[in-house]
């Protein structure tokens, strides 16, 4: 792997962490919107009867998203550690190659071979682990898109139910709007995570 | 190889062609030979021009090797290659860092890859800082403020406190058998590339070290404490981490000069 790839890995992994942090904030906002909607629907009574189960569903979606983002965050953290390890291994490998070159003819030159070999092996292991983690992370990111898509459908249903709620129409429409916007933000952020990962293009 | 007793025995250890076809040289001087050896490495011609030149030392016993002040990251390859003329990798069992500066020990992460069973002897209070360089397999042996010893087979080296000279936790290494004091930044001088390894004219040398000591050393009190401690040691060679080494009468001259010097001039 070339050094420039390692550098872009740091940037990509850091970008993912930043995007995920924003997704987490938005998921918390959805959760708050769900609690707010529940209170409004309770006050609206019969007029918002159809809205009540939707609020539970919104809340579930927010919880699912938070859970998934937590799992992805853990993964991104181990990916960052792997990036650090891989950077160190690549760096070490280059320095060992130079040392081996300089040590030609030294009395104990051959004692460097096994050490250098181990560094090369560790670098390869890091690289393959990194590839596995990237694939898993992409799967998880695809997974987090599901609740975001579902949230948009719910937002559309919420608008319909809100229209039956008389004087609560505006409050409930605002909830639907907020869920819709949040889902869009999550969708966009996750897409950015995926494109950040696509910058990591391995070359052995 | 000859010893320093036969005047300045400089050796161009590595005369090799690099990938770019440039001749590269690294100077090595054996400064003690007895039951064990002391070898000084320095004047590295691979060194990028904008980083400070450093001296590295090894203490070699029959089956073990201690590297004193292993050096910065840029120095790792030439240093490892040079040490391989005296010890196989598996016998490099110990590293010593007098303090936390990058020119002393930023190569730690690379030694960590090369020497999974080695020990790093370094100031206790710098442990959390030094680990930033990467220290996962090497065992960190924290040196308490009052110093201690490092034992290499039959050789016992004394760890001499040199706090605030210049780092807040700082140690030097004294070998009573070889009568060598590795004095870290104390005695350092900023030299031209290719300078001799021993001081040959003390008066002329003073100007090369005056500003370094006045500006880098923060405390006259710490300086006096160190001088008092070091005057009790029997020293043939004072071996700093930058510039030339002092031997014989020049050791006493240096201590006298340093004693009279006002340090900590930036405030």
Interface residues (C-beta under 8 A of the other chain):
Chain A: X88 X89 X91 X92 X95 X96 X98 X99 X100 X101 X102 X103 X104 X105 X106 X107 X108 X109 X111 X112 X115 X118 X119 X122
Chain B: X14 X16 X18 X19 X24 X73 X76 X77 X78 X80 X81 X82 X84 X85 X86 X87 X88 X89 X90 X109 X110 X113 X114 X134
